[in-house]
Amino acid sequence: MRKPTALVVDDEPAIRELIELTLTRMDVACVLAADLKQARALLQSQTVDLCLTDMRLPDGNGLELVSHIQAHTPQVPVAVITAHGNVESAVQALKNGAFDFVSKPVDLAALRSLVSTALKLRDKRQTEGRGATQLLGRSPAIEQVRGMVAKVARSQAPVHISGESGTGKELVARLIHENGARAENAFVAVNCGAIPGELMESEFFGHKKGSFTGAVADKDGLFQAAQGGTLFLDEVAELPLHMQVKLLRVIQEKAIRAVGAQRETPVDVRILSATHRNLGEMVRAGRFREDLYYRINVIELRVPPLRDRPEDLTLLAEHILARLAPAGKAPARLAPEAATLLQAYGFPGNVRELENILERATTLAEGELVRAGDIQLQSTADADESEPMTGPGAQPLGKQLGEVEKEAIRKALEQARYNKTAAAKLLGMSFRQLRYRIKKLGLE
């Protein structure tokens, strides 16, 4: 493989020389430009693997170069050099597609870490999409998520993954990690709502021996565990306000201070976050800091609910049934009437609820065929008006499901000339199950 090449764009000769010297020691070749015009010409005439550009240039700014590279060679990661403390320009660069940013005066250790991470994307292109995690489905909604994952995996920008409970937000976070430059390092997932408030700072940043009662030894926190990799903050909306302040500082300064420590320690961690709550509404209500919201929500990726991708239901069910099958045994199959029953259901708990339903069904099923009678759904005809609706003025999903069941049972009874034993066979359920449903649905 040829030696990697970096394009360095800065109007200050001293900065160009400093960066060139640092990268040359990393065995990275450099081509230098003093303005946008020279940079564009070099991009046309040479193959580069990385671009480092100052934000302020004589004939424009670094954001223009970020946009140019995104339009013509999006596989080339671009890092921008910003004035210290200029958070707004750094965030805007990330939104425009920049890989990462570094502040002036340039910290050489941070620069070396950034360059090493960016150059790993060259190797990732050879194995893209071969990670252990898979996002199943062929629906347009899931294809859109796949496209977004591929795009944000090339960046170091914080990504906020939104969506209802059970849609697979952690799976999407793992996909971003596995398809990015940090895949060889740790992916650390933490449920922010599961950590007691008094232990939160120690859990995130670690502590020094003797810093509080019970601190009998030094302990690393989640940020240290994720060093060089990705920290996934699930249910980030559950963070108390005092921790929101500390998290914001870590993101801005890229450094942490362990409880009881005298000085900060640099950290190199990519932050991904998720919640099923509406963070925008929480900001307006004063329950979530606006400045933190804009730092973790540089890019938002929405995971669709299962009801918005009904064409994926069969594929997901087959995959879950295969996973649930005991070793050495063929996976269970869905009978047509069982598949119809699932298609009519709204899945307020999304993919997680589908997994639970199928796990119960395979336990109840006799043999390898899951029938309608084995499917136990949460919402039936006795559901109340608080259930999810499928559209304006629509009936609650449980009531819709009850009507589907009623119609199926009526047709089976008519076909069997009201012989309940024969009707039960047509429906793929036992006589006892049919009798129970007839009574529950008021069909007697």
C-alpha positions, -999 to +999 in steps of 0.1 A: +000+000+000+013+034-009+023+059+017-007+080+029-008+116+017-023+146+036-033+180+021-025+208+046-042+241+039-032+272+060-021+307+051+005+308+080+038+292+069+048+284+104+016+263+110+020+245+077+056+237+086+047+225+121+019+202+107+042+189+079+070+181+104+045+162+127+029+142+099+063+134+082+074+118+115+042+096+113+053+085+078+026+106+061+035+126+030+022+162+028+012+186+000+008+222+011-016+250+001-019+286+014-055+292+002-086+277-013-075+281-049-043+262-044-061+235-024-087+229-051-060+227-078-040+201-057-072+180-051-076+178-089-040+168-096-032+146-067-047+117-047-049+126-010-061+105+019-067+133+044-071+171+044-063+195+073-076+230+067-076+262+086-110+278+091-099+313+080-082+315+046-073+345+025-099+337-003-126+321+018-130+297+047-125+261+055-162+253+054-161+260+016-133+234+012-153+209+034-183+213+011-161+210-020-146+177-009-179+164+002-193+171-033-163+157-052-143+132-031-165+124+000-143+095+009-115+119+019-118+129+056-114+167+063-104+181+096-107+218+103-084+239+125-105+264+145-097+293+169-097+281+205-131+283+220-149+289+187-175+261+193-200+274+168-176+272+138-165+237+149-200+224+151-209+240+118-179+222+102-191+189+116-226+195+103-211+202+068-194+169+068-160+175+084-144+144+100-132+163+131-117+195+143-086+206+163-082+240+180-054+265+179-028+265+193-026+230+178-020+203+204+004+179+187-007+148+206-043+156+197-033+162+160-014+128+159-044+110+173-068+127+148-046+118+118-042+082+130-079+078+133-087+094+100-062+072+081-078+041+094-107+049+071-085+038+042-084+003+056-121+003+065-131+009+028-117-026+020-140-043+046-169-019+047-202-036+057-185-067+070-190-060+107-207-084+131-238-062+135-265-062+108-295-040+102-322-062+088-348-050+063-354-039+028-379-011+033-371+024+021-371+036+058-343+011+067-324+018+035-324+055+045-310+046+079-283+025+062-273+054+041-270+077+071-250+051+090-225+049+061-222+087+060-218+094+097-194+065+102-168+084+081-170+113+106-162+119+142-192+142+147-214+135+177-246+117+165-279+116+184-300+086+175-337+092+181-366+068+180-392+050+200-383+023+226-374-010+211-366+002+176-329-007+178-311+025+186-281+007+202-278-016+172-275+015+150-249+030+173-229-003+170-231-001+132-217+034+132-188+023+154-181-009+134-181+009+101-160+038+113-123+044+120-126+034+156-139-001+150-107-018+164-112-001+197-139-004+224-176+003+220-189+011+255-226+014+260-241+029+292-277+034+302-277+069+318-309+062+337-295+031+354-266+048+373-275+063+407-270+101+408-244+100+436-222+075+417-226+091+383-195+113+382-173+084+395-188+060+369-182+084+340-148+099+349-133+075+375-119+084+409-087+085+429-081+064+460-094+081+491-114+107+472-146+096+491-156+070+516-153+036+500-128+047+474-101+021+484-083+022+451-080+042+419-108+034+394-111+042+357-145+054+345-164+048+313-145+075+294-112+058+301-127+024+292-138+039+258-104+055+251-098+055+214-132+041+207-169+051+211-190+059+242-227+053+236-249+073+260-283+055+259-312+074+274-291+105+276-322+125+286-320+109+321-287+127+329-292+152+358-284+188+351-251+188+370-238+159+349-250+176+317-227+205+326-197+181+331-204+162+299-206+194+279-171+204+292-157+170+283-170+172+248-156+207+243-122+203+260-117+166+251-104+160+287-118+146+319-110+150+356-114+120+378-130+125+412-103+136+436-077+143+408-058+176+406-056+179+369-075+169+337-065+140+315-070+141+277-095+116+263-101+106+227-136+093+226-164+096+200-198+104+216-230+088+203-262+093+222-298+081+221-332+086+238-368+079+231-378+113+246-381+145+227-350+164+236-362+196+219-392+197+242-370+190+273-348+219+263-379+242+261-391+229+295-357+236+311-349+199+318-321+196+293-293+221+286-296+238+253-258+241+248-254+203+254-283+196+231-266+213+202-233+196+209-246+160+210-272+166+183-247+178+156-262+150+134-296+134+142-304+099+129-340+088+134-347+050+136-382+043+123-408+024+143-418-011+131-452+001+120-435+023+094-417-006+078-443-034+076-426-050+046-397-059+070-418-078+094-415-113+078-377-110+074-373-099+110-396-127+123-376-153+104-343-140+118-357-140+153-371-175+150-337-187+137-320-172+167-345-187+191-341-222+177-323-247+200-289-259+188-292-286+161-329-280+155-347-264+126-361-229+134-399-226+139-420-213+110-450-189+110-482-203+098-499-180+073-527-171+097-501-163+124-482-140+099-515-123+091-522-117+127-488-101+132-492-079+101-524-065+116-508-055+149-492-021+155-463-031+177-461-002+202-430-019+216-414-022+181-388-049+173-382-057+210-419-065+214-418-087+183-389-107+199-409-112+231-441-122+212-421-148+191-403-161+222-436-168+239-451-182+208-422-208+202-427-219+238-464-225+234-462-240+199-465-277+194-439-287+168-421-264+144-451-244+132-462-213+151-500-209+147-523-180+153-533-195+186-497-194+199-495-157+193-503-137+224-506-100+217-506-072+243-535-053+228-568-071+223-604-061+219-606-049+255-578-023+250-586+013+260-585+046+241-549+053+253-535+028+229-514+040+199-534+051+168-524+045+132-537+077+118-560+107+124-593+095+137-583+059+135-593+033+161-568+022+187-547-007+174-561-031+199-596-025+187-585-029+151-569-062+160-601-073+177-620-066+145-595-086+124-598-116+148-636-114+148-638-114+110-613-143+107-633-164+133-666-155+116-653-167+082-639-199+097-672-207+115-692-201+083-668-222+063-671-250+089-709-246+091-705-235+127-686-267+138-662-252+163-638-281+162-635-278+124-632-240+126-604-243+151-585-265+127-590-240+099-576-212+122-547-233+133-557-233+170-570-257+196-608-260+203-601-246+238-583-215+224-611-209+199-638-212+226-618-187+247-615-162+219-652-165+209-661-157+245-636-128+248-646-112+216-683-114+223-691-137+194-713-162+213 
